[in-house]
Amino acid sequence: MSEEKRADARMEQIISAIKEKDKEALKSLFSKKALDKANDFEGDVDYLFKFLQGNIDTWERDGWASDEDIEYGKKSLMLRFAIKVNTDKEVYRLFVI
């Protein structure tokens, strides 16, 4: 699967978890390394769920990039992308690493 398709698939999973307000599903989409680097993932997700107003109507990827890393022989891929999210109340731009 291409990196672009991986970014799109991950976006779909993120949007689904946000729509369902499913913190555990959202958390499962990030690597242990990413979660360890986050200052307060749980609090940030709670804030996101409160901040995002309305029902999500549409979303689209608004740019993406990737980096590959090999640490202790283990290969990882970091995707960075922006998502434009349209709700019935507001338009948001989310940045995901």
C-alpha positions in Angstrom: 0.0 0.0 0.0 1.4 3.4 -0.9 2.1 6.0 1.8 -0.6 8.2 0.4 -3.2 5.4 0.7 -1.9 4.7 4.2 -2.5 8.3 5.1 -6.0 8.2 3.7 -6.8 5.0 5.5 -5.5 6.4 8.8 -7.6 9.5 8.3 -10.7 7.5 7.8 -10.0 5.6 11.1 -9.4 8.9 12.9 -12.5 10.5 11.6 -14.6 7.4 12.6 -13.1 7.4 16.1 -13.9 11.2 16.5 -17.5 10.7 15.2 -18.0 7.9 17.8 -16.1 9.9 20.5 -14.1 6.6 21.0 -11.0 7.6 22.9 -9.6 4.0 23.0 -10.1 3.6 19.2 -8.3 6.9 18.6 -5.5 5.9 21.0 -5.0 2.6 19.2 -4.2 4.4 16.0 -0.9 5.8 17.4 2.3 3.9 18.1 3.6 3.4 21.6 6.5 5.8 20.6 4.0 8.5 19.6 2.0 8.1 22.7 5.1 8.2 24.9 6.1 11.5 23.2 2.7 13.1 23.7 2.4 15.3 26.8 -1.2 14.5 27.7 -2.8 12.3 25.1 -5.9 11.5 27.1 -6.5 15.2 28.0 -5.8 16.3 24.5 -8.4 13.8 23.1 -11.0 15.0 25.7 -10.3 18.6 24.6 -10.7 17.6 20.9 -14.1 15.9 21.6 -15.3 19.0 23.4 -13.8 21.5 20.9 -15.1 20.0 17.7 -18.7 21.2 17.4 -21.4 19.7 15.3 -21.7 16.5 13.2 -19.0 15.8 10.7 -20.4 16.2 7.2 -17.3 15.8 5.1 -13.5 15.7 5.4 -10.6 15.8 3.1 -6.8 15.4 3.3 -5.1 18.7 3.0 -1.5 17.7 2.4 0.7 15.0 3.8 4.3 14.0 4.3 6.1 10.9 5.7 9.4 10.0 7.3 11.0 6.6 7.7 13.1 5.8 10.8 15.1 2.7 11.7 15.9 2.3 15.4 17.4 -0.8 16.9 16.7 -2.6 13.6 13.0 -1.8 13.8 11.6 0.3 10.9 8.8 2.8 11.5 6.9 5.2 9.3 5.8 8.5 10.5 2.9 10.1 8.6 2.1 13.8 9.0 -1.0 15.2 7.5 -3.7 17.8 7.7 -7.4 17.1 7.6 -10.0 19.7 6.7 -13.2 18.7 8.6 -16.5 20.3 7.8 -19.3 19.9 10.4 -22.8 21.3 10.2 -21.5 24.1 12.5 -17.9 24.9 11.6 -14.9 24.1 9.5 -11.8 22.8 11.2 -8.2 21.9 10.2 -6.6 19.1 12.2 -2.9 18.2 12.1 -1.9 14.7 12.8 1.5 13.2 13.3 
